[in-house]
Amino acid sequence: MSSTPISTSARFRISDRLEQVGFSDIVQIRNKVMDLRAQGVQVHQYEGGEPYLATPDHIKDAMSRALRDNKTRYAPSSGVMELRQAIAKKVSERNGIPAKVEDVIVVNGGMQGLFGSFQTVLNPGDEVLMFSPFWTPIKDLIVYSQAKPVFVSTEEARQNGIAETLAKYSNPRTRAIYYNTPQNPSGVVFTRTDAEAVAKFVRDRDMIVFSDEAYEDLVYDGDHVSIASLPEMFERTLSCFTLSKSYSMTGWRVGYVVAKEPWMTGLRKTTLYSTNGVSTPSQWAALAALATPIEFFAEMRAAYRKRRDLMVNGLNSLGLKCPMPPGAFYAFPEVTRIDRDSRRAASHLLEIAQVATVPGIVFGQHGEGHLRFSFSTSPENIKAGLDSMKKNL
Ligand SMILES: Cc1ncc(COP(=O)(O)O)c(C=O)c1O
């Protein structure tokens, strides 16, 4: 993603800090898909990471109302008070995190919450454990904090014991763990027993947790457990949430972080000096989103579950071994049958069957040999892509 600079002077370089972080190569796949579509080819698109549903009307109406009522001026940098109160209530009641309003900050989506959290806690030389395969930007966010990501295979941890495996990758510089459940890209959901094992490990070593709960409302089998709800974990956890996936609000850029001091002071600074808060009307819309009746989620999950079953059963029947993901909206089959190199497998699938996916290697070494298929699309689109693979593979 680099282009030729205007000057070759050594001073015409972006900062070393930014040189070290990458751009996600999901962009390259999107470009290929766009090329094909421009040629009039019908592409079965599973490469995305967005809810297929539209943002619910009551949230859009709240946005219109906020605009009509001129709620368009600076809001407090940490968020509109009514929204922060609603978030504190939501995380206390639904996540079991006993948060007060001062423990809540509103941010521009999960990404800004994670960015601020890593910047708040990490110092150069700190090491951060993270289960792998992982959501690609996390590695870069950690590197941007001048810390070192240390990859721990989720599969190995589940086979050999979570605490034992984490211990194997730890040393005195290990400061924190990035804990994502449900996981992107694998759809793995950590159970309460898993969360307790991680929590004990973290408490015993006086470590900090970055908890990424972006897919908290998309758990099909089992329950979502917020690690900060476990004993003595709230004070050592920065819990990052987003409205993107729960309410189909990816473009609205609203999320929140729940954490105690000293972390909240750091988060207030990263937010103040980056965006100085979140768009005011979007925050009023977010307040309406949080008031959505709980039944909405049961209906949404049922619709995703139907798509998941269709996609995963279809992939398995094509001989692409795929475990049933208990959460999120991705299937992550092994595709070594197509090609051991996941980039080549993705290209091949796009060329011969017009099926767009994301190569597993994008999610780290532990993702190699796999492709990520999003099932957040219509059942018709899932069936059409599966048919095309059946005919052409
Ligand atoms: C695991 C995970 N965390 C966080 C996010 C951030 O989402 P957003 O910035 O849209 O709120 C995503 C988005 O894809 C994700 O997959």
The ligand as an SDF file (V2000), in Angstrom:
LIG
                    3D

 16 16  0  0  0  0  0  0  0  0999 V2000
  -13.3200   -8.7060   16.7420 C   0  0  0  0  0  0  0  0  0  0  0  0
  -13.6970   -7.3160   16.3810 C   0  0  0  0  0  0  0  0  0  0  0  0
  -13.5190   -6.3470   17.2810 N   0  0  0  0  0  0  0  0  0  0  0  0
  -13.8350   -5.0830   17.0310 C   0  0  0  0  0  0  0  0  0  0  0  0
  -14.3660   -4.7040   15.8110 C   0  0  0  0  0  0  0  0  0  0  0  0
  -14.6070   -3.2290   15.6060 C   0  0  0  0  0  0  0  0  0  0  0  0
  -15.7940   -2.8680   15.0890 O   0  0  0  0  0  0  0  0  0  0  0  0
  -16.2040   -1.3620   14.8740 P   0  0  0  0  0  0  0  0  0  0  0  0
  -14.9940   -0.5120   14.8450 O   0  0  0  0  0  0  0  0  0  0  0  0
  -16.9790   -1.3510   13.6100 O   0  0  0  0  0  0  0  0  0  0  0  0
  -17.0970   -1.0070   16.0090 O   0  0  0  0  0  0  0  0  0  0  0  0
  -14.5670   -5.6820   14.8180 C   0  0  0  0  0  0  0  0  0  0  0  0
  -15.0870   -5.3240   13.4850 C   0  0  0  0  0  0  0  0  0  0  0  0
  -15.0880   -6.0810   12.5510 O   0  0  0  0  0  0  0  0  0  0  0  0
  -14.2290   -7.0280   15.1150 C   0  0  0  0  0  0  0  0  0  0  0  0
  -14.3890   -8.0020   14.2130 O   0  0  0  0  0  0  0  0  0  0  0  0
  1  2  1  0
  2  3  1  0
  2 15  2  0
  3  4  2  0
  4  5  1  0
  5  6  1  0
  5 12  2  0
  6  7  1  0
  7  8  1  0
  8  9  2  0
  8 10  1  0
  8 11  1  0
 12 13  1  0
 12 15  1  0
 13 14  2  0
 15 16  1  0
M  END
$$$$
